[in-house]
């Protein structure tokens, strides 16, 4: 590097260094809001359903409308962030999410609620990849990147459980509408802070024309996939609409890959996903989320229905998992990320999480929280936090700056699709095992109390059966991480991009 370039870089660095950590506060706040929303609404759903007169058949759309818009538009949102600029996409995403949340809180009918949730998904799909790609282009020093992604990973992993606590408090002591209104101050503070603090590096935009066929095919393909799994949960895997959704999704996504391999300016450059490290990370993260989402669902029902916990007490019961995630992410993952290859954090991390799951396969009606649930949650949190942190960082490291948005969107897409699959697949397994257990044992229960006991035992048996599958899925995620992720220590070894060119981490040029 020339002396002139070194001086220019040195002159710009202090300003960037001073703002990066301030920017992280607002990026993390926005990420917390999005993650909180995923669980906080579930807690409020029964109350909202009653107030708005939503039928049992339609209540799933409160969750599904958001999932379809968010999952279907993530790649488009990531590409828009690359085209418009991540700061602009981030602030616009926050403003739109806040407005949609206010609309949801003020809803007077089911259709108004469904529309608000879909709008939240649209702006969430713009916000989430913009947030992650801002971190990717702002934090390029290996040690700083490790700390920043450690904080981000801890929030991404633990925010859901915090949402259970906050949702419980708001629903129990205020009103379900506040589970929507609470997003507004989060968004306003994050947007204002981002507007004044974030100074996005120049030269990282992708100003190529928008790939309209790619947008249409990817959106319809992902919407069909997410809806297929959602439909399978409620109507069964053999349902005609479920099967047709999966077939349509396969056809659309294959067509999408073919189009992307031929167009000049693809929505998703295949170099982003064909790199073995990034491909391995997207796949292992998606599998890990399958197990995690199922577990959140089962443990929430177990604690509330079987153990009789209130929503607030249930939220607090998840705190050890949050503590484990924060410790694994910020103290283990962040400290070791610059010292050991990522696969030696991700592989063992997923195995430790699988060990925590293995303890939960022994669930019974009278299982002790202190001796069984507590250590299982700690192991699960530690393992996931340790694995997620290097995965989040490596998934966007080494990509060309103009691809940072779509690379970040792929991380979110693998998580969103993984969540949809996990909820449907594990819930179906649990429901089938529960039905089978009750059918086999209800005949010997004459009195009503005995029948109720058999039903509870059947429910717990269903959960433990599904958790066995989650153990296997996490073990598979570990194998994939060990096999595919072969990059050296993040920040010390160049990561090959999909086009065969090794990309060093870009040096940011601070915008004036």
C-alpha positions in Angstrom: 0.0 0.0 0.0 1.4 3.5 -0.9 2.3 6.1 1.7 -0.5 8.3 0.4 -3.0 5.5 0.8 -1.8 4.7 4.3 -2.2 8.4 5.3 -5.7 8.5 3.8 -6.7 5.4 5.6 -5.2 6.6 8.9 -7.1 9.9 8.6 -10.4 8.2 8.0 -10.1 5.4 10.5 -10.6 7.4 13.8 -13.9 8.7 12.7 -15.0 5.3 11.6 -13.7 3.6 14.7 -15.6 6.1 16.9 -18.9 5.5 15.2 -18.8 1.8 14.7 -19.5 0.9 18.3 -22.2 3.5 18.6 -23.8 2.1 15.4 -23.7 -1.4 16.9 -25.9 -0.3 19.7 -28.7 0.8 17.3 -28.2 -2.2 15.0 -28.4 -4.5 18.0 -31.6 -2.7 19.2 -33.2 -3.2 15.8 -32.3 -6.9 15.8 -33.7 -7.3 19.3 -37.0 -5.8 18.2 -37.3 -8.2 15.2 -36.4 -11.3 17.3 -38.6 -10.2 20.2 -41.6 -9.8 17.8 -41.3 -13.5 16.7 -42.2 -14.8 20.2 -43.9 -11.8 21.9 -46.9 -12.1 19.5 -47.3 -15.8 20.3 -47.9 -15.0 23.9 -50.5 -12.4 23.0 -52.3 -14.5 20.4 -55.0 -16.1 22.6 -56.1 -12.7 24.0 -56.0 -11.0 20.5 -58.0 -13.8 19.0 -60.7 -13.4 21.6 -60.9 -9.6 21.3 -60.9 -9.5 17.5 -63.2 -12.5 17.0 -60.7 -14.5 14.9 -61.8 -18.1 14.4 -59.6 -21.0 15.4 -59.2 -21.9 11.7 -57.9 -18.4 10.9 -55.8 -17.6 13.9 -52.7 -19.2 12.3 -52.7 -16.3 9.8 -51.5 -14.0 12.6 -48.2 -15.9 12.5 -48.4 -17.2 8.9 -48.9 -13.8 7.3 -45.7 -12.5 8.8 -43.7 -15.7 8.0 -44.8 -15.7 4.4 -43.9 -12.0 3.7 -40.7 -12.2 5.7 -39.4 -15.5 4.4 -40.5 -14.8 0.8 -39.0 -11.3 0.5 -35.7 -11.7 2.3 -33.6 -12.1 -0.8 -35.3 -9.2 -2.5 -34.7 -7.1 0.7 -31.1 -8.0 0.8 -30.6 -7.0 -2.9 -32.5 -3.7 -2.3 -30.1 -3.0 0.6 -27.1 -3.5 -1.8 -28.8 -1.3 -4.4 -30.1 1.6 -2.3 -27.5 1.5 0.5 -27.7 -0.4 3.8 -28.2 2.6 6.0 -31.1 3.9 3.9 -32.7 0.4 3.7 -32.2 -0.1 7.5 -33.8 3.2 8.4 -36.7 2.7 6.0 -37.2 -0.9 7.3 -37.4 0.4 10.9 -39.9 3.2 10.0 -42.1 0.7 8.1 -41.9 -1.9 10.8 -42.9 0.7 13.4 -45.9 1.8 11.3 -47.0 -1.8 10.7 -46.7 -2.5 14.5 -48.8 0.5 15.4 -51.4 -0.7 12.8 -51.4 -4.2 14.5 -51.8 -2.7 17.9 -54.8 -0.6 16.7 -56.4 -3.5 14.8 -60.2 -3.7 15.1 -60.7 -6.9 13.0 -59.0 -10.1 12.0 -58.3 -8.9 8.5 -56.7 -5.7 9.7 -54.5 -7.7 12.0 -53.5 -10.1 9.2 -52.6 -7.1 6.9 -50.5 -5.5 9.7 -48.6 -8.7 10.2 -47.9 -9.1 6.5 -46.6 -5.5 6.4 -44.4 -6.2 9.4 -43.0 -9.1 7.4 -42.3 -6.9 4.3 -40.4 -4.3 6.2 -38.7 -7.0 8.4 -37.4 -8.5 5.2 -35.8 -5.2 4.3 -34.5 -4.5 7.8 -32.9 -7.9 8.8 -30.4 -8.3 6.0 -29.6 -4.5 6.0 -28.7 -4.8 9.8 -26.4 -7.9 9.3 -24.7 -6.5 6.1 -24.0 -3.2 7.9 -22.0 -5.2 10.5 -20.3 -7.1 7.7 -19.0 -3.9 6.0 -18.4 -1.8 9.1 -16.4 -4.3 11.2 -13.5 -5.6 9.2 -10.8 -5.9 11.9 -10.8 -9.5 13.1 -10.9 -8.8 16.9 -13.5 -6.1 16.6 -15.6 -8.2 14.2 -15.5 -11.1 16.8 -16.8 -8.8 19.5 -19.5 -7.2 17.3 -20.8 -10.5 16.0 -20.6 -12.0 19.5 -23.1 -9.3 20.7 -25.2 -9.6 17.6 -25.3 -13.5 17.9 -26.2 -13.3 21.6 -29.2 -11.0 20.8 -30.2 -13.1 17.8 -30.2 -16.3 19.9 -31.5 -15.1 23.2 -34.0 -12.4 22.1 -36.7 -14.9 21.6 -36.7 -16.0 25.2 -36.7 -12.4 26.4 -39.8 -11.9 24.2 -41.5 -14.6 26.2 -40.9 -12.7 29.4 -41.8 -9.3 27.9 -44.9 -10.7 26.2 -46.0 -12.4 29.4 -45.7 -9.1 31.4 -47.5 -7.0 28.7 -50.3 -9.5 28.2 -50.8 -10.3 31.8 -50.5 -6.8 33.3 -51.4 -4.4 30.5 -53.1 -5.5 27.2 -52.2 -7.6 24.2 -52.1 -4.5 22.1 -48.9 -3.4 23.9 -47.0 -6.4 22.4 -47.3 -4.5 19.1 -47.0 -0.9 20.4 -43.8 -1.7 22.2 -42.0 -2.0 18.8 -42.6 1.7 18.1 -40.2 3.2 20.7 -37.6 0.5 19.8 -37.8 1.4 16.1 -37.8 5.2 16.7 -34.7 5.1 18.9 -32.9 2.7 16.5 -33.8 4.7 13.4 -32.9 8.1 14.9 -29.6 6.7 16.2 -28.8 5.0 12.9 -29.5 8.1 10.9 -27.1 10.3 12.9 -24.4 7.7 13.7 -24.0 5.1 10.9 -21.6 6.2 8.2 -21.7 3.4 5.7 -18.4 2.7 3.8 -18.4 3.9 0.2 -18.0 1.7 -2.9 -20.0 -1.2 -1.6 -23.3 -0.7 -3.5 -24.4 -3.0 -6.3 -26.0 -0.7 -8.8 -26.7 -3.4 -11.4 -30.3 -3.4 -12.8 -32.8 -5.4 -10.6 -33.3 -9.0 -11.7 -37.1 -9.0 -11.9 -37.5 -12.7 -13.0 -35.2 -13.7 -10.1 -37.3 -11.6 -7.7 -40.6 -13.2 -8.8 -39.3 -16.8 -8.9 -37.5 -16.6 -5.5 -40.4 -14.8 -3.7 -43.0 -17.3 -5.1 -40.7 -20.2 -4.4 -39.9 -19.3 -0.8 -43.6 -18.3 -0.1 -44.7 -21.7 -1.5 -42.1 -23.5 0.7 -42.9 -21.7 3.9 -46.7 -22.0 3.3 -46.3 -25.7 2.5 -44.8 -26.4 5.9 -47.3 -24.2 7.7 -50.1 -26.0 5.9 -48.6 -29.4 6.7 -48.7 -28.6 10.4 -52.5 -27.8 10.4 -53.8 -30.1 7.5 -51.3 -32.9 7.3 -48.5 -33.9 4.9 -50.8 -35.8 2.6 -53.2 -32.8 2.1 -53.5 -31.9 -1.7 -52.7 -28.2 -1.1 -49.7 -29.1 1.0 -48.3 -31.4 -1.7 -49.0 -28.9 -4.5 -47.2 -26.2 -2.5 -44.1 -28.4 -2.2 -44.1 -29.3 -5.9 -44.6 -25.6 -6.9 -41.8 -24.6 -4.6 -39.4 -27.1 -6.1 -40.2 -26.1 -9.6 -40.0 -22.4 -8.9 -36.7 -22.6 -7.0 -35.1 -24.9 -9.6 -36.2 -22.3 -12.2 -34.7 -19.6 -10.0 -31.3 -21.3 -9.9 -31.3 -21.7 -13.7 -32.2 -18.1 -14.3 -29.5 -16.9 -11.8 -26.9 -18.9 -13.6 -27.7 -17.2 -16.9 -28.6 -13.5 -16.2 -26.0 -10.8 -16.2 -26.9 -9.2 -12.9 -28.5 -12.0 -10.7 -30.6 -11.3 -7.6 -28.5 -14.0 -5.8 -25.1 -14.4 -7.4 -24.4 -18.1 -7.2 -20.8 -17.3 -6.0 -22.4 -16.4 -2.7 -23.9 -19.9 -2.0 -21.5 -22.2 -3.9 -18.5 -21.4 -1.7 -18.2 -24.5 0.5 -17.8 -22.4 3.7 -20.9 -20.2 3.2 -22.9 -23.1 1.8 -22.0 -25.2 4.9 -22.9 -22.4 7.2 -26.3 -21.7 5.6 -27.2 -25.4 5.7 -26.0 -26.1 9.3 -27.6 -22.9 10.6 -30.9 -23.8 9.0 -30.8 -27.3 10.5 -29.9 -25.9 14.0 -32.9 -23.5 13.8 -35.2 -26.5 13.0 -34.3 -28.0 16.3 -34.4 -24.7 18.3 -37.8 -23.6 17.1 -39.4 -26.9 17.9 -37.9 -26.9 21.4 -39.2 -23.4 22.2 -42.7 -24.5 21.2 -42.6 -27.7 23.2 -41.0 -26.3 26.3 -43.5 -23.3 26.3 -46.5 -25.7 26.2 -44.8 -28.1 28.7 -44.2 -25.4 31.3 -47.6 -23.8 30.9 -49.9 -26.8 30.3 -48.2 -29.6 32.2 -46.4 -27.6 34.9 -49.0 -24.9 35.2 -46.6 -21.9 34.9 -47.9 -18.5 34.1 -46.7 -16.7 30.9 -44.4 -14.5 33.0 -42.9 -17.5 35.0 -42.5 -19.4 31.7 -40.4 -16.5 30.3 -38.2 -16.4 33.4 -37.8 -20.2 33.1 -36.0 -19.7 29.8 -33.5 -17.2 31.2 -30.8 -19.9 31.8 -30.8 -20.5 28.1 -30.4 -16.8 27.4 -27.5 -16.6 29.8 -25.9 -19.6 28.2 -26.3 -18.1 24.7 -24.8 -14.8 25.9 -21.9 -16.6 27.5 -21.3 -18.9 24.6 -21.4 -16.1 22.1 -19.5 -13.3 23.8 -17.1 -15.2 26.1 -16.4 -18.4 24.2 -17.1 -17.7 20.5 -15.8 -14.2 20.4 -12.7 -15.0 22.4 -11.7 -18.1 20.3 -12.9 -17.0 16.9 -9.6 -15.3 16.0 -7.6 -18.2 17.4 -9.2 -21.4 16.1 -10.9 -22.4 12.8 -14.6 -21.8 12.8 -15.5 -25.5 12.5 -13.9 -26.2 15.8 -16.4 -23.8 17.4 -19.4 -24.6 15.3 -19.1 -28.5 15.3 -18.6 -28.9 19.1 -21.1 -26.1 19.7 -23.9 -28.0 17.9 -22.9 -31.2 19.8 -23.1 -29.5 23.2 -26.6 -28.2 22.2 -27.5 -31.7 21.1 -26.4 -33.0 24.6 -28.8 -30.5 26.2 -31.5 -31.7 23.9 -30.7 -35.3 24.8 -31.4 -34.5 28.5 -34.8 -33.2 27.5 -35.7 -36.5 25.8 -36.2 -37.8 29.3 -39.1 -35.4 30.0 -41.8 -36.7 32.3 -44.8 -35.0 34.0 -43.0 -34.7 37.3 -39.6 -33.7 35.8 -37.7 -31.4 38.1 -36.8 -28.0 36.7 -33.7 -27.6 38.8 -32.1 -31.0 38.2 -33.1 -31.6 34.5 -34.5 -28.6 32.7 -32.0 -26.1 34.1 -28.8 -28.0 33.0 -30.4 -28.9 29.7 -31.2 -25.2 28.9 -27.7 -24.1 30.0 -26.0 -26.6 27.7 -28.4 -25.7 24.8 -27.7 -22.0 25.2 -23.9 -22.4 25.6 -23.7 -24.7 22.5 -25.9 -22.5 20.3 -24.2 -19.3 21.3 -20.7 -20.7 20.7 -21.8 -22.1 17.2 -23.9 -19.1 16.1 -21.3 -16.5 16.7 -18.6 -17.6 14.2 -21.3 -18.8 11.8 -22.8 -15.3 11.6 -19.4 -13.7 11.0 -18.1 -16.2 8.5 -21.3 -16.2 6.5 -20.6 -12.6 5.4 -16.8 -12.6 5.5 -14.9 -12.7 2.2 -18.0 -11.8 0.1 -17.5 -8.9 -2.2 -18.9 -5.7 -0.6 -21.6 -5.4 -3.3 -22.9 -8.9 -2.3 -23.0 -8.2 1.5 -26.8 -7.6 1.5 -27.8 -10.9 -0.3 -25.2 -12.9 1.7 -26.8 -11.5 4.9 -30.3 -12.3 3.5 -29.2 -15.9 2.9 -28.4 -16.2 6.6 -31.9 -14.9 7.5 -33.5 -17.1 4.9 -31.9 -20.2 6.2 -33.1 -19.3 9.7 -36.6 -18.4 8.6 -37.1 -21.5 6.4 -35.5 -23.6 9.2 -38.0 -22.1 11.7 -41.0 -22.9 9.4 -39.7 -26.5 8.8 -38.9 -27.0 12.5 -42.3 -25.9 13.8 -44.3 -28.0 11.2 -42.1 -31.1 11.2 -41.5 -31.5 14.9 -45.0 -30.5 15.8 -46.4 -33.1 13.4 -44.1 -35.8 14.9 -45.1 -34.8 18.5 -48.9 -34.8 17.6 -48.6 -38.2 16.0 -46.7 -39.7 18.9 -49.2 -38.2 21.4 -52.2 -39.6 19.5 -50.7 -43.0 19.3 -49.8 -43.0 23.1 -53.3 -41.9 24.1 -55.0 -44.5 21.8 -52.9 -47.3 23.4 -53.4 -46.2 27.0 -56.8 -44.5 27.4 -58.6 -47.9 27.5 -57.1 -48.7 30.9 -58.2 -45.3 32.4 -61.8 -45.6 33.7 -62.2 -42.5 35.8 -61.9 -38.9 34.4 -58.8 -38.0 36.4 -57.0 -41.0 35.1 -58.0 -40.1 31.5 -56.7 -36.5 32.0 -53.4 -38.0 33.4 -53.1 -40.2 30.3 -53.6 -37.2 28.0 -50.9 -35.3 29.8 -48.6 -38.3 29.7 -49.3 -38.6 26.0 -48.5 -34.9 25.4 -45.1 -35.2 27.2 -44.4 -38.5 25.3 -45.0 -36.6 22.1 -42.6 -33.8 23.1 -39.9 -36.2 24.0 -40.3 -38.2 20.8 -40.0 -35.1 18.7 -37.0 -33.9 20.7 -35.2 -37.1 19.8 -35.5 -36.0 16.2 -34.1 -32.6 17.1 -31.1 -34.3 18.7 -30.4 -36.1 15.4 -30.9 -32.8 13.4 -28.4 -31.0 15.6 -25.9 -33.9 15.3 -26.3 -33.6 11.5 -25.6 -29.8 11.7 -22.4 -30.6 13.6 -21.3 -33.1 10.9 -22.0 -30.5 8.2 -20.0 -27.8 10.0 -17.0 -30.2 10.5 -17.2 -31.4 6.8 -17.9 -28.2 4.8 -16.5 -25.3 6.9 -12.8 -25.5 6.2 -11.8 -21.8 6.5 -9.0 -21.0 8.8 -9.2 -18.6 11.7 -11.7 -15.8 10.7 -9.8 -12.7 9.9 -6.4 -14.5 9.4 -7.2 -16.6 6.3 -8.8 -15.3 3.1 -12.1 -16.9 2.3 -12.5 -18.0 -1.3 -15.5 -16.4 -3.0 -17.7 -18.5 -5.3 -16.0 -17.3 -8.4 -12.7 -18.8 -7.3 -11.0 -15.5 -6.4 -9.8 -15.2 -2.8 -11.2 -12.0 -1.3 -9.4 -10.3 1.5 -11.6 -8.4 3.9 -12.4 -5.1 2.4 -10.9 -1.9 3.9 -13.8 0.5 4.5 -13.6 4.0 3.1 -15.6 6.3 5.4 -18.2 8.4 3.7 -17.8 12.2 4.2 
